Amino acid sequence: MKTSIWDILTFLLIVGIVLIALAALLLFINPNLPFNPFPPQGGGLSSLFIPSPTATVRRLPPTWTPTPRPTEAATPTRKPTSTAAPTSTPFVITPFVLPSPTQPPKSLLPTNERLPLEGKCKVVSQDPADGTSFKPGTVFTTRWVLQNTSDTNWPSDGIDVRFKSGESMHTGKSIIDLPRTVVPGDTFEVTVTMQAPKTAGYHITYWAFMEGLNPRCTFYVEIFTDTSP
């Protein structure tokens, strides 16, 4: 079979088309090939670079160097202590209060001077109270309410109420007749008018229910006489 010129040209054309298609395929795959007449600008896709973190070197704190202390003396000298200045006290005017005629504390009463009481009785009430203060010469009335705590009667025909001992402050009689019999457990009121002595100080007077020389009940009152103006 004789090959004509047209057959050769056709074969070359087919080979050229295949080469052009192959070149186009390669350029499509990789546009940066050197035979690309129109290479992409910027040299293709730019790659993103993420820097890796760099560890920061931590520095140690500076080493503390103790400051040398001065050598203390063998015997330290004591510093003088400061004395606080005295504070001023505000001047306060205290109002003058006149003393009231109240009875002094019981602790001031000279109880060691009291005589032992005799008989069996009980002082239920008394006015004025022991330790009351009076001006010299003041006249006052003393009232006792006494209870018979014995197991026998105080007969009116055999017992008198008498001043027994101590200071004689009564202004009337020293002997008072018992107007009625006082049975055991019963009470009886004795009233004596008195006058405060002119001598300042402590005063006590004793009275008693007496059956002859036998005291059936002994009682007293003690006062103070105040001579201050």
Protein Blocks (a to p, Z undefined) as FASTA:
>chain_A
ZZdfklmmmmmmmmmmmmmmmmmmmmmmmmmbfklmbdcehhiaaddddddddddddddd
ddddddddddddfbdcddddddddddddddddddddddddddddfklpcfklpccdedjd
ddfbdcddehiacdehiacddddddddfbfbdcdfklcccddfbdjdfbfbdfbdcdfbd
cdehiacdddddddddfbecdddddddddehjacfbdcdddddddfbZZ
